[in-house]
Amino acid sequence: MAHKKGSGSTKNGRDSNSQRLGIKKYGGELVNVGNIIVRQRGSRFKPGLNVKLAKDYTLFALANGEIVFKKRKKNHTIVSIITNKQNG
């Protein structure tokens, strides 16, 4: 019978904070200028019309309007924003 506590429990007590990645605004939703649309690592989602790619690959809105997702080849998706002026 051991007379010392096993050290495994003290060495295993770490965990990293979640990065909270993913889609923040979905297709058909209305966004304002500066709203974050997607947080990602790498550019799986590509910026389209009225969307800009930040240094950390975050996609954000450059105009007010409705979000549109379009699938492209190689598992990429184009994210665009359609404004009211473009609809009419």
PDB file of N, CA, C and O in Angstrom:
ATOM      1  N   MET A   1       0.841  -1.179   0.000  1.00  0.00           N
ATOM      2  CA  MET A   1       0.000   0.000   0.000  1.00  0.00           C
ATOM      3  C   MET A   1       0.884   1.239   0.000  1.00  0.00           C
ATOM      4  O   MET A   1       1.827   1.340   0.785  1.00  0.00           O
ATOM      5  N   ALA A   2       0.571   2.184  -0.890  1.00  0.00           N
ATOM      6  CA  ALA A   2       1.398   3.385  -1.014  1.00  0.00           C
ATOM      7  C   ALA A   2       1.153   4.324   0.163  1.00  0.00           C
ATOM      8  O   ALA A   2       0.031   4.459   0.651  1.00  0.00           O
ATOM      9  N   HIS A   3       2.219   4.960   0.602  1.00  0.00           N
ATOM     10  CA  HIS A   3       2.102   5.927   1.685  1.00  0.00           C
ATOM     11  C   HIS A   3       2.214   7.354   1.189  1.00  0.00           C
ATOM     12  O   HIS A   3       2.149   8.286   1.991  1.00  0.00           O
ATOM     13  N   LYS A   4       2.379   7.554  -0.111  1.00  0.00           N
ATOM     14  CA  LYS A   4       2.409   8.892  -0.703  1.00  0.00           C
ATOM     15  C   LYS A   4       1.297   8.972  -1.743  1.00  0.00           C
ATOM     16  O   LYS A   4       0.964   7.995  -2.414  1.00  0.00           O
ATOM     17  N   LYS A   5       0.742  10.165  -1.850  1.00  0.00           N
ATOM     18  CA  LYS A   5      -0.306  10.369  -2.844  1.00  0.00           C
ATOM     19  C   LYS A   5       0.306  10.306  -4.238  1.00  0.00           C
ATOM     20  O   LYS A   5       1.389  10.841  -4.472  1.00  0.00           O
ATOM     21  N   GLY A   6      -0.379   9.663  -5.145  1.00  0.00           N
ATOM     22  CA  GLY A   6       0.124   9.594  -6.511  1.00  0.00           C
ATOM     23  C   GLY A   6       0.233  10.989  -7.118  1.00  0.00           C
ATOM     24  O   GLY A   6      -0.655  11.817  -6.915  1.00  0.00           O
ATOM     25  N   SER A   7       1.301  11.262  -7.855  1.00  0.00           N
ATOM     26  CA  SER A   7       1.529  12.610  -8.366  1.00  0.00           C
ATOM     27  C   SER A   7       0.806  12.864  -9.693  1.00  0.00           C
ATOM     28  O   SER A   7       0.873  13.974 -10.222  1.00  0.00           O
ATOM     29  N   GLY A   8       0.126  11.871 -10.230  1.00  0.00           N
ATOM     30  CA  GLY A   8      -0.548  12.061 -11.510  1.00  0.00           C
ATOM     31  C   GLY A   8      -1.635  13.106 -11.472  1.00  0.00           C
ATOM     32  O   GLY A   8      -1.839  13.827 -12.448  1.00  0.00           O
ATOM     33  N   SER A   9      -2.335  13.200 -10.357  1.00  0.00           N
ATOM     34  CA  SER A   9      -3.449  14.138 -10.289  1.00  0.00           C
ATOM     35  C   SER A   9      -2.963  15.582 -10.310  1.00  0.00           C
ATOM     36  O   SER A   9      -3.669  16.450 -10.822  1.00  0.00           O
ATOM     37  N   THR A  10      -1.790  15.864  -9.773  1.00  0.00           N
ATOM     38  CA  THR A  10      -1.303  17.241  -9.788  1.00  0.00           C
ATOM     39  C   THR A  10      -0.657  17.594 -11.119  1.00  0.00           C
ATOM     40  O   THR A  10      -0.617  18.769 -11.482  1.00  0.00           O
ATOM     41  N   LYS A  11      -0.159  16.627 -11.843  1.00  0.00           N
ATOM     42  CA  LYS A  11       0.468  16.920 -13.126  1.00  0.00           C
ATOM     43  C   LYS A  11      -0.550  17.040 -14.259  1.00  0.00           C
ATOM     44  O   LYS A  11      -0.236  17.603 -15.308  1.00  0.00           O
ATOM     45  N   ASN A  12      -1.750  16.527 -14.066  1.00  0.00           N
ATOM     46  CA  ASN A  12      -2.740  16.520 -15.138  1.00  0.00           C
ATOM     47  C   ASN A  12      -3.773  17.625 -15.031  1.00  0.00           C
ATOM     48  O   ASN A  12      -4.759  17.602 -15.768  1.00  0.00           O
ATOM     49  N   GLY A  13      -3.590  18.585 -14.150  1.00  0.00           N
ATOM     50  CA  GLY A  13      -4.645  19.551 -13.877  1.00  0.00           C
ATOM     51  C   GLY A  13      -4.696  20.751 -14.791  1.00  0.00           C
ATOM     52  O   GLY A  13      -5.301  21.757 -14.420  1.00  0.00           O
ATOM     53  N   ARG A  14      -4.087  20.702 -15.984  1.00  0.00           N
ATOM     54  CA  ARG A  14      -4.068  21.862 -16.871  1.00  0.00           C
ATOM     55  C   ARG A  14      -5.004  21.649 -18.053  1.00  0.00           C
ATOM     56  O   ARG A  14      -5.248  20.523 -18.488  1.00  0.00           O
ATOM     57  N   ASP A  15      -5.518  22.765 -18.557  1.00  0.00           N
ATOM     58  CA  ASP A  15      -6.288  22.738 -19.785  1.00  0.00           C
ATOM     59  C   ASP A  15      -6.271  24.131 -20.373  1.00  0.00           C
ATOM     60  O   ASP A  15      -6.270  25.115 -19.632  1.00  0.00           O
ATOM     61  N   SER A  16      -6.259  24.235 -21.691  1.00  0.00           N
ATOM     62  CA  SER A  16      -6.227  25.550 -22.326  1.00  0.00           C
ATOM     63  C   SER A  16      -7.643  26.122 -22.412  1.00  0.00           C
ATOM     64  O   SER A  16      -8.630  25.387 -22.423  1.00  0.00           O
ATOM     65  N   ASN A  17      -7.712  27.442 -22.472  1.00  0.00           N
ATOM     66  CA  ASN A  17      -8.995  28.104 -22.643  1.00  0.00           C
ATOM     67  C   ASN A  17      -9.494  27.879 -24.060  1.00  0.00           C
ATOM     68  O   ASN A  17      -8.701  27.815 -25.000  1.00  0.00           O
ATOM     69  N   SER A  18     -10.811  27.759 -24.216  1.00  0.00           N
ATOM     70  CA  SER A  18     -11.370  27.550 -25.547  1.00  0.00           C
ATOM     71  C   SER A  18     -11.166  28.812 -26.384  1.00  0.00           C
ATOM     72  O   SER A  18     -11.152  29.920 -25.848  1.00  0.00           O
ATOM     73  N   GLN A  19     -11.010  28.644 -27.689  1.00  0.00           N
ATOM     74  CA  GLN A  19     -10.721  29.776 -28.567  1.00  0.00           C
ATOM     75  C   GLN A  19     -11.974  30.416 -29.144  1.00  0.00           C
ATOM     76  O   GLN A  19     -11.892  31.481 -29.757  1.00  0.00           O
ATOM     77  N   ARG A  20     -13.116  29.797 -28.963  1.00  0.00           N
ATOM     78  CA  ARG A  20     -14.402  30.328 -29.394  1.00  0.00           C
ATOM     79  C   ARG A  20     -14.425  30.660 -30.896  1.00  0.00           C
ATOM     80  O   ARG A  20     -14.814  31.751 -31.311  1.00  0.00           O
ATOM     81  N   LEU A  21     -13.997  29.683 -31.677  1.00  0.00           N
ATOM     82  CA  LEU A  21     -13.965  29.835 -33.127  1.00  0.00           C
ATOM     83  C   LEU A  21     -15.312  29.437 -33.710  1.00  0.00           C
ATOM     84  O   LEU A  21     -16.154  28.855 -33.025  1.00  0.00           O
ATOM     85  N   GLY A  22     -15.504  29.759 -34.985  1.00  0.00           N
ATOM     86  CA  GLY A  22     -16.695  29.313 -35.692  1.00  0.00           C
ATOM     87  C   GLY A  22     -17.479  30.454 -36.288  1.00  0.00           C
ATOM     88  O   GLY A  22     -17.047  31.607 -36.263  1.00  0.00           O
ATOM     89  N   ILE A  23     -18.638  30.123 -36.826  1.00  0.00           N
ATOM     90  CA  ILE A  23     -19.498  31.105 -37.477  1.00  0.00           C
ATOM     91  C   ILE A  23     -20.268  31.861 -36.398  1.00  0.00           C
ATOM     92  O   ILE A  23     -20.900  31.250 -35.536  1.00  0.00           O
ATOM     93  N   LYS A  24     -20.212  33.182 -36.448  1.00  0.00           N
ATOM     94  CA  LYS A  24     -20.905  34.022 -35.481  1.00  0.00           C
ATOM     95  C   LYS A  24     -22.222  34.572 -36.037  1.00  0.00           C
ATOM     96  O   LYS A  24     -23.166  34.807 -35.283  1.00  0.00           O
ATOM     97  N   LYS A  25     -22.282  34.774 -37.348  1.00  0.00           N
ATOM     98  CA  LYS A  25     -23.505  35.230 -38.015  1.00  0.00           C
ATOM     99  C   LYS A  25     -23.765  34.299 -39.190  1.00  0.00           C
ATOM    100  O   LYS A  25     -22.856  34.008 -39.967  1.00  0.00           O
ATOM    101  N   TYR A  26     -24.992  33.834 -39.322  1.00  0.00           N
ATOM    102  CA  TYR A  26     -25.333  32.833 -40.336  1.00  0.00           C
ATOM    103  C   TYR A  26     -25.979  33.476 -41.560  1.00  0.00           C
ATOM    104  O   TYR A  26     -26.347  34.650 -41.533  1.00  0.00           O
ATOM    105  N   GLY A  27     -26.113  32.704 -42.623  1.00  0.00           N
ATOM    106  CA  GLY A  27     -26.695  33.181 -43.865  1.00  0.00           C
ATOM    107  C   GLY A  27     -28.105  33.698 -43.663  1.00  0.00           C
ATOM    108  O   GLY A  27     -28.908  33.074 -42.970  1.00  0.00           O
ATOM    109  N   GLY A  28     -28.408  34.840 -44.270  1.00  0.00           N
ATOM    110  CA  GLY A  28     -29.721  35.456 -44.135  1.00  0.00           C
ATOM    111  C   GLY A  28     -29.820  36.440 -42.983  1.00  0.00           C
ATOM    112  O   GLY A  28     -30.778  37.210 -42.912  1.00  0.00           O
ATOM    113  N   GLU A  29     -28.853  36.428 -42.083  1.00  0.00           N
ATOM    114  CA  GLU A  29     -28.875  37.370 -40.963  1.00  0.00           C
ATOM    115  C   GLU A  29     -28.416  38.745 -41.428  1.00  0.00           C
ATOM    116  O   GLU A  29     -27.611  38.866 -42.352  1.00  0.00           O
ATOM    117  N   LEU A  30     -28.938  39.781 -40.774  1.00  0.00           N
ATOM    118  CA  LEU A  30     -28.529  41.147 -41.057  1.00  0.00           C
ATOM    119  C   LEU A  30     -27.348  41.504 -40.173  1.00  0.00           C
ATOM    120  O   LEU A  30     -27.321  41.166 -38.989  1.00  0.00           O
ATOM    121  N   VAL A  31     -26.360  42.196 -40.761  1.00  0.00           N
ATOM    122  CA  VAL A  31     -25.175  42.606 -40.016  1.00  0.00           C
ATOM    123  C   VAL A  31     -24.942  44.094 -40.204  1.00  0.00           C
ATOM    124  O   VAL A  31     -25.414  44.698 -41.168  1.00  0.00           O
ATOM    125  N   ASN A  32     -24.206  44.672 -39.265  1.00  0.00           N
ATOM    126  CA  ASN A  32     -23.789  46.065 -39.348  1.00  0.00           C
ATOM    127  C   ASN A  32     -22.294  46.112 -39.643  1.00  0.00           C
ATOM    128  O   ASN A  32     -21.596  45.103 -39.542  1.00  0.00           O
ATOM    129  N   VAL A  33     -21.818  47.293 -40.008  1.00  0.00           N
ATOM    130  CA  VAL A  33     -20.399  47.468 -40.303  1.00  0.00           C
ATOM    131  C   VAL A  33     -19.576  47.081 -39.076  1.00  0.00           C
ATOM    132  O   VAL A  33     -19.869  47.517 -37.963  1.00  0.00           O
ATOM    133  N   GLY A  34     -18.551  46.266 -39.285  1.00  0.00           N
ATOM    134  CA  GLY A  34     -17.659  45.867 -38.206  1.00  0.00           C
ATOM    135  C   GLY A  34     -18.052  44.600 -37.480  1.00  0.00           C
ATOM    136  O   GLY A  34     -17.276  44.094 -36.669  1.00  0.00           O
ATOM    137  N   ASN A  35     -19.233  44.072 -37.747  1.00  0.00           N
ATOM    138  CA  ASN A  35     -19.644  42.835 -37.087  1.00  0.00           C
ATOM    139  C   ASN A  35     -18.758  41.675 -37.516  1.00  0.00           C
ATOM    140  O   ASN A  35     -18.409  41.553 -38.690  1.00  0.00           O
ATOM    141  N   ILE A  36     -18.397  40.830 -36.568  1.00  0.00           N
ATOM    142  CA  ILE A  36     -17.610  39.639 -36.873  1.00  0.00           C
ATOM    143  C   ILE A  36     -18.545  38.564 -37.411  1.00  0.00           C
ATOM    144  O   ILE A  36     -19.579  38.269 -36.811  1.00  0.00           O
ATOM    145  N   ILE A  37     -18.171  37.983 -38.548  1.00  0.00           N
ATOM    146  CA  ILE A  37     -18.996  36.959 -39.180  1.00  0.00           C
ATOM    147  C   ILE A  37     -18.452  35.568 -38.858  1.00  0.00           C
ATOM    148  O   ILE A  37     -19.211  34.687 -38.455  1.00  0.00           O
ATOM    149  N   VAL A  38     -17.144  35.362 -39.031  1.00  0.00           N
ATOM    150  CA  VAL A  38     -16.528  34.055 -38.795  1.00  0.00           C
ATOM    151  C   VAL A  38     -15.192  34.263 -38.089  1.00  0.00           C
ATOM    152  O   VAL A  38     -14.406  35.129 -38.474  1.00  0.00           O
ATOM    153  N   ARG A  39     -14.941  33.471 -37.061  1.00  0.00           N
ATOM    154  CA  ARG A  39     -13.608  33.386 -36.468  1.00  0.00           C
ATOM    155  C   ARG A  39     -13.046  32.027 -36.852  1.00  0.00           C
ATOM    156  O   ARG A  39     -13.704  31.004 -36.664  1.00  0.00           O
ATOM    157  N   GLN A  40     -11.822  32.012 -37.394  1.00  0.00           N
ATOM    158  CA  GLN A  40     -11.286  30.774 -37.939  1.00  0.00           C
ATOM    159  C   GLN A  40      -9.768  30.764 -37.841  1.00  0.00           C
ATOM    160  O   GLN A  40      -9.135  31.798 -37.631  1.00  0.00           O
ATOM    161  N   ARG A  41      -9.203  29.580 -37.995  1.00  0.00           N
ATOM    162  CA  ARG A  41      -7.752  29.410 -38.108  1.00  0.00           C
ATOM    163  C   ARG A  41      -7.475  28.976 -39.535  1.00  0.00           C
ATOM    164  O   ARG A  41      -7.870  27.881 -39.936  1.00  0.00           O
ATOM    165  N   GLY A  42      -6.812  29.804 -40.297  1.00  0.00           N
ATOM    166  CA  GLY A  42      -6.657  29.554 -41.724  1.00  0.00           C
ATOM    167  C   GLY A  42      -7.882  30.086 -42.444  1.00  0.00           C
ATOM    168  O   GLY A  42      -8.870  30.452 -41.807  1.00  0.00           O
ATOM    169  N   SER A  43      -7.822  30.131 -43.766  1.00  0.00           N
ATOM    170  CA  SER A  43      -8.904  30.788 -44.514  1.00  0.00           C
ATOM    171  C   SER A  43      -9.799  29.767 -45.205  1.00  0.00           C
ATOM    172  O   SER A  43      -9.840  29.705 -46.434  1.00  0.00           O
ATOM    173  N   ARG A  44     -10.506  28.979 -44.430  1.00  0.00           N
ATOM    174  CA  ARG A  44     -11.488  28.062 -45.014  1.00  0.00           C
ATOM    175  C   ARG A  44     -12.652  28.855 -45.603  1.00  0.00           C
ATOM    176  O   ARG A  44     -13.152  28.528 -46.679  1.00  0.00           O
ATOM    177  N   PHE A  45     -13.079  29.893 -44.896  1.00  0.00           N
ATOM    178  CA  PHE A  45     -14.090  30.813 -45.404  1.00  0.00           C
ATOM    179  C   PHE A  45     -13.366  31.994 -46.028  1.00  0.00           C
ATOM    180  O   PHE A  45     -12.554  32.648 -45.374  1.00  0.00           O
ATOM    181  N   LYS A  46     -13.665  32.270 -47.308  1.00  0.00           N
ATOM    182  CA  LYS A  46     -12.989  33.340 -48.039  1.00  0.00           C
ATOM    183  C   LYS A  46     -13.871  34.587 -48.058  1.00  0.00           C
ATOM    184  O   LYS A  46     -15.097  34.476 -48.100  1.00  0.00           O
ATOM    185  N   PRO A  47     -13.261  35.772 -48.027  1.00  0.00           N
ATOM    186  CA  PRO A  47     -14.054  37.003 -48.084  1.00  0.00           C
ATOM    187  C   PRO A  47     -14.564  37.268 -49.494  1.00  0.00           C
ATOM    188  O   PRO A  47     -13.842  37.094 -50.475  1.00  0.00           O
ATOM    189  N   GLY A  48     -15.808  37.688 -49.576  1.00  0.00           N
ATOM    190  CA  GLY A  48     -16.408  38.070 -50.848  1.00  0.00           C
ATOM    191  C   GLY A  48     -16.712  39.551 -50.843  1.00  0.00           C
ATOM    192  O   GLY A  48     -15.915  40.354 -50.357  1.00  0.00           O
ATOM    193  N   LEU A  49     -17.861  39.914 -51.380  1.00  0.00           N
ATOM    194  CA  LEU A  49     -18.283  41.302 -51.495  1.00  0.00           C
ATOM    195  C   LEU A  49     -18.593  41.879 -50.116  1.00  0.00           C
ATOM    196  O   LEU A  49     -19.336  41.276 -49.342  1.00  0.00           O
ATOM    197  N   ASN A  50     -18.031  43.038 -49.810  1.00  0.00           N
ATOM    198  CA  ASN A  50     -18.261  43.767 -48.558  1.00  0.00           C
ATOM    199  C   ASN A  50     -17.810  43.010 -47.311  1.00  0.00           C
ATOM    200  O   ASN A  50     -18.326  43.251 -46.220  1.00  0.00           O
ATOM    201  N   VAL A  51     -16.854  42.099 -47.465  1.00  0.00           N
ATOM    202  CA  VAL A  51     -16.304  41.349 -46.330  1.00  0.00           C
ATOM    203  C   VAL A  51     -14.788  41.448 -46.407  1.00  0.00           C
ATOM    204  O   VAL A  51     -14.213  41.383 -47.494  1.00  0.00           O
ATOM    205  N   LYS A  52     -14.141  41.603 -45.259  1.00  0.00           N
ATOM    206  CA  LYS A  52     -12.685  41.725 -45.203  1.00  0.00           C
ATOM    207  C   LYS A  52     -12.109  40.647 -44.298  1.00  0.00           C
ATOM    208  O   LYS A  52     -12.755  40.202 -43.349  1.00  0.00           O
ATOM    209  N   LEU A  53     -10.867  40.228 -44.610  1.00  0.00           N
ATOM    210  CA  LEU A  53     -10.150  39.214 -43.855  1.00  0.00           C
ATOM    211  C   LEU A  53      -9.151  39.910 -42.939  1.00  0.00           C
ATOM    212  O   LEU A  53      -8.308  40.675 -43.407  1.00  0.00           O
ATOM    213  N   ALA A  54      -9.240  39.651 -41.642  1.00  0.00           N
ATOM    214  CA  ALA A  54      -8.330  40.264 -40.677  1.00  0.00           C
ATOM    215  C   ALA A  54      -7.036  39.466 -40.598  1.00  0.00           C
ATOM    216  O   ALA A  54      -6.908  38.415 -41.224  1.00  0.00           O
ATOM    217  N   LYS A  55      -6.081  39.969 -39.829  1.00  0.00           N
ATOM    218  CA  LYS A  55      -4.760  39.348 -39.706  1.00  0.00           C
ATOM    219  C   LYS A  55      -4.846  37.940 -39.130  1.00  0.00           C
ATOM    220  O   LYS A  55      -4.052  37.072 -39.493  1.00  0.00           O
ATOM    221  N   ASP A  56      -5.810  37.704 -38.227  1.00  0.00           N
ATOM    222  CA  ASP A  56      -5.980  36.377 -37.627  1.00  0.00           C
ATOM    223  C   ASP A  56      -7.038  35.551 -38.358  1.00  0.00           C
ATOM    224  O   ASP A  56      -7.596  34.617 -37.782  1.00  0.00           O
ATOM    225  N   TYR A  57      -7.319  35.884 -39.621  1.00  0.00           N
ATOM    226  CA  TYR A  57      -8.254  35.186 -40.504  1.00  0.00           C
ATOM    227  C   TYR A  57      -9.719  35.367 -40.108  1.00  0.00           C
ATOM    228  O   TYR A  57     -10.581  34.643 -40.606  1.00  0.00           O
ATOM    229  N   THR A  58     -10.010  36.301 -39.238  1.00  0.00           N
ATOM    230  CA  THR A  58     -11.399  36.611 -38.901  1.00  0.00           C
ATOM    231  C   THR A  58     -12.042  37.356 -40.063  1.00  0.00           C
ATOM    232  O   THR A  58     -11.430  38.252 -40.644  1.00  0.00           O
ATOM    233  N   LEU A  59     -13.279  36.987 -40.405  1.00  0.00           N
ATOM    234  CA  LEU A  59     -14.030  37.710 -41.425  1.00  0.00           C
ATOM    235  C   LEU A  59     -14.969  38.696 -40.744  1.00  0.00           C
ATOM    236  O   LEU A  59     -15.676  38.345 -39.799  1.00  0.00           O
ATOM    237  N   PHE A  60     -14.968  39.954 -41.241  1.00  0.00           N
ATOM    238  CA  PHE A  60     -15.858  40.956 -40.656  1.00  0.00           C
ATOM    239  C   PHE A  60     -16.507  41.784 -41.753  1.00  0.00           C
ATOM    240  O   PHE A  60     -16.034  41.825 -42.888  1.00  0.00           O
ATOM    241  N   ALA A  61     -17.607  42.445 -41.386  1.00  0.00           N
ATOM    242  CA  ALA A  61     -18.447  43.156 -42.346  1.00  0.00           C
ATOM    243  C   ALA A  61     -17.906  44.554 -42.631  1.00  0.00           C
ATOM    244  O   ALA A  61     -17.466  45.260 -41.724  1.00  0.00           O
ATOM    245  N   LEU A  62     -17.948  44.941 -43.909  1.00  0.00           N
ATOM    246  CA  LEU A  62     -17.582  46.293 -44.326  1.00  0.00           C
ATOM    247  C   LEU A  62     -18.800  47.138 -44.670  1.00  0.00           C
ATOM    248  O   LEU A  62     -18.672  48.331 -44.943  1.00  0.00           O
ATOM    249  N   ALA A  63     -19.976  46.529 -44.658  1.00  0.00           N
ATOM    250  CA  ALA A  63     -21.212  47.246 -45.004  1.00  0.00           C
ATOM    251  C   ALA A  63     -22.380  46.628 -44.243  1.00  0.00           C
ATOM    252  O   ALA A  63     -22.301  45.495 -43.768  1.00  0.00           O
ATOM    253  N   ASN A  64     -23.458  47.387 -44.138  1.00  0.00           N
ATOM    254  CA  ASN A  64     -24.691  46.865 -43.562  1.00  0.00           C
ATOM    255  C   ASN A  64     -25.414  46.047 -44.625  1.00  0.00           C
ATOM    256  O   ASN A  64     -25.459  46.440 -45.790  1.00  0.00           O
ATOM    257  N   GLY A  65     -25.975  44.920 -44.229  1.00  0.00           N
ATOM    258  CA  GLY A  65     -26.712  44.114 -45.197  1.00  0.00           C
ATOM    259  C   GLY A  65     -26.938  42.698 -44.718  1.00  0.00           C
ATOM    260  O   GLY A  65     -26.847  42.403 -43.526  1.00  0.00           O
ATOM    261  N   GLU A  66     -27.235  41.825 -45.667  1.00  0.00           N
ATOM    262  CA  GLU A  66     -27.573  40.429 -45.388  1.00  0.00           C
ATOM    263  C   GLU A  66     -26.423  39.517 -45.813  1.00  0.00           C
ATOM    264  O   GLU A  66     -25.823  39.716 -46.870  1.00  0.00           O
ATOM    265  N   ILE A  67     -26.124  38.531 -44.995  1.00  0.00           N
ATOM    266  CA  ILE A  67     -25.013  37.623 -45.260  1.00  0.00           C
ATOM    267  C   ILE A  67     -25.438  36.525 -46.229  1.00  0.00           C
ATOM    268  O   ILE A  67     -26.539  35.982 -46.134  1.00  0.00           O
ATOM    269  N   VAL A  68     -24.534  36.207 -47.171  1.00  0.00           N
ATOM    270  CA  VAL A  68     -24.757  35.131 -48.135  1.00  0.00           C
ATOM    271  C   VAL A  68     -23.518  34.245 -48.142  1.00  0.00           C
ATOM    272  O   VAL A  68     -22.400  34.740 -48.290  1.00  0.00           O
ATOM    273  N   PHE A  69     -23.711  32.926 -47.982  1.00  0.00           N
ATOM    274  CA  PHE A  69     -22.639  31.946 -48.062  1.00  0.00           C
ATOM    275  C   PHE A  69     -22.767  31.198 -49.386  1.00  0.00           C
ATOM    276  O   PHE A  69     -23.846  30.709 -49.718  1.00  0.00           O
ATOM    277  N   LYS A  70     -21.671  31.107 -50.145  1.00  0.00           N
ATOM    278  CA  LYS A  70     -21.673  30.362 -51.407  1.00  0.00           C
ATOM    279  C   LYS A  70     -20.564  29.331 -51.358  1.00  0.00           C
ATOM    280  O   LYS A  70     -19.412  29.669 -51.088  1.00  0.00           O
ATOM    281  N   LYS A  71     -20.908  28.054 -51.622  1.00  0.00           N
ATOM    282  CA  LYS A  71     -19.923  26.976 -51.614  1.00  0.00           C
ATOM    283  C   LYS A  71     -19.091  27.021 -52.893  1.00  0.00           C
ATOM    284  O   LYS A  71     -19.604  27.260 -53.986  1.00  0.00           O
ATOM    285  N   ARG A  72     -17.795  26.785 -52.723  1.00  0.00           N
ATOM    286  CA  ARG A  72     -16.860  26.695 -53.843  1.00  0.00           C
ATOM    287  C   ARG A  72     -16.071  25.399 -53.724  1.00  0.00           C
ATOM    288  O   ARG A  72     -16.216  24.674 -52.740  1.00  0.00           O
ATOM    289  N   LYS A  73     -15.249  25.106 -54.705  1.00  0.00           N
ATOM    290  CA  LYS A  73     -14.469  23.875 -54.685  1.00  0.00           C
ATOM    291  C   LYS A  73     -13.405  23.906 -53.592  1.00  0.00           C
ATOM    292  O   LYS A  73     -13.120  24.960 -53.022  1.00  0.00           O
ATOM    293  N   LYS A  74     -12.829  22.762 -53.309  1.00  0.00           N
ATOM    294  CA  LYS A  74     -11.775  22.575 -52.315  1.00  0.00           C
ATOM    295  C   LYS A  74     -12.209  22.980 -50.908  1.00  0.00           C
ATOM    296  O   LYS A  74     -11.416  23.530 -50.144  1.00  0.00           O
ATOM    297  N   ASN A  75     -13.451  22.712 -50.573  1.00  0.00           N
ATOM    298  CA  ASN A  75     -13.951  22.922 -49.212  1.00  0.00           C
ATOM    299  C   ASN A  75     -13.879  24.381 -48.777  1.00  0.00           C
ATOM    300  O   ASN A  75     -13.761  24.665 -47.585  1.00  0.00           O
ATOM    301  N   HIS A  76     -13.950  25.310 -49.732  1.00  0.00           N
ATOM    302  CA  HIS A  76     -13.954  26.727 -49.414  1.00  0.00           C
ATOM    303  C   HIS A  76     -15.354  27.295 -49.600  1.00  0.00           C
ATOM    304  O   HIS A  76     -16.126  26.827 -50.437  1.00  0.00           O
ATOM    305  N   THR A  77     -15.659  28.295 -48.818  1.00  0.00           N
ATOM    306  CA  THR A  77     -16.943  28.964 -48.895  1.00  0.00           C
ATOM    307  C   THR A  77     -16.697  30.463 -48.988  1.00  0.00           C
ATOM    308  O   THR A  77     -15.896  31.009 -48.230  1.00  0.00           O
ATOM    309  N   ILE A  78     -17.380  31.131 -49.913  1.00  0.00           N
ATOM    310  CA  ILE A  78     -17.268  32.575 -50.076  1.00  0.00           C
ATOM    311  C   ILE A  78     -18.361  33.224 -49.238  1.00  0.00           C
ATOM    312  O   ILE A  78     -19.531  32.854 -49.336  1.00  0.00           O
ATOM    313  N   VAL A  79     -17.974  34.196 -48.412  1.00  0.00           N
ATOM    314  CA  VAL A  79     -18.922  34.912 -47.569  1.00  0.00           C
ATOM    315  C   VAL A  79     -19.048  36.332 -48.108  1.00  0.00           C
ATOM    316  O   VAL A  79     -18.056  37.054 -48.203  1.00  0.00           O
ATOM    317  N   SER A  80     -20.266  36.732 -48.461  1.00  0.00           N
ATOM    318  CA  SER A  80     -20.525  38.065 -49.007  1.00  0.00           C
ATOM    319  C   SER A  80     -21.642  38.727 -48.228  1.00  0.00           C
ATOM    320  O   SER A  80     -22.402  38.077 -47.510  1.00  0.00           O
ATOM    321  N   ILE A  81     -21.723  40.044 -48.391  1.00  0.00           N
ATOM    322  CA  ILE A  81     -22.820  40.803 -47.793  1.00  0.00           C
ATOM    323  C   ILE A  81     -23.540  41.548 -48.917  1.00  0.00           C
ATOM    324  O   ILE A  81     -22.931  42.303 -49.674  1.00  0.00           O
ATOM    325  N   ILE A  82     -24.835  41.319 -49.004  1.00  0.00           N
ATOM    326  CA  ILE A  82     -25.668  41.998 -50.000  1.00  0.00           C
ATOM    327  C   ILE A  82     -26.366  43.166 -49.307  1.00  0.00           C
ATOM    328  O   ILE A  82     -27.114  42.977 -48.348  1.00  0.00           O
ATOM    329  N   THR A  83     -26.109  44.371 -49.806  1.00  0.00           N
ATOM    330  CA  THR A  83     -26.732  45.559 -49.215  1.00  0.00           C
ATOM    331  C   THR A  83     -28.086  45.814 -49.866  1.00  0.00           C
ATOM    332  O   THR A  83     -28.413  45.211 -50.888  1.00  0.00           O
ATOM    333  N   ASN A  84     -28.865  46.704 -49.276  1.00  0.00           N
ATOM    334  CA  ASN A  84     -30.188  47.018 -49.811  1.00  0.00           C
ATOM    335  C   ASN A  84     -30.094  47.658 -51.195  1.00  0.00           C
ATOM    336  O   ASN A  84     -30.977  47.448 -52.027  1.00  0.00           O
ATOM    337  N   LYS A  85     -29.041  48.432 -51.456  1.00  0.00           N
ATOM    338  CA  LYS A  85     -28.867  49.082 -52.753  1.00  0.00           C
ATOM    339  C   LYS A  85     -28.649  48.051 -53.843  1.00  0.00           C
ATOM    340  O   LYS A  85     -29.087  48.254 -54.976  1.00  0.00           O
ATOM    341  N   GLN A  86     -27.978  46.944 -53.528  1.00  0.00           N
ATOM    342  CA  GLN A  86     -27.707  45.909 -54.530  1.00  0.00           C
ATOM    343  C   GLN A  86     -28.938  45.066 -54.802  1.00  0.00           C
ATOM    344  O   GLN A  86     -29.064  44.497 -55.887  1.00  0.00           O
ATOM    345  N   ASN A  87     -29.861  44.970 -53.828  1.00  0.00           N
ATOM    346  CA  ASN A  87     -31.087  44.182 -54.033  1.00  0.00           C
ATOM    347  C   ASN A  87     -32.034  44.860 -55.006  1.00  0.00           C
ATOM    348  O   ASN A  87     -32.652  44.196 -55.838  1.00  0.00           O
ATOM    349  N   GLY A  88     -32.154  46.189 -54.908  1.00  0.00           N
ATOM    350  CA  GLY A  88     -33.145  46.903 -55.703  1.00  0.00           C
ATOM    351  C   GLY A  88     -32.529  47.487 -56.889  1.00  0.00           C
ATOM    352  O   GLY A  88     -33.211  48.131 -57.686  1.00  0.00           O
TER     353      GLY A  88
END
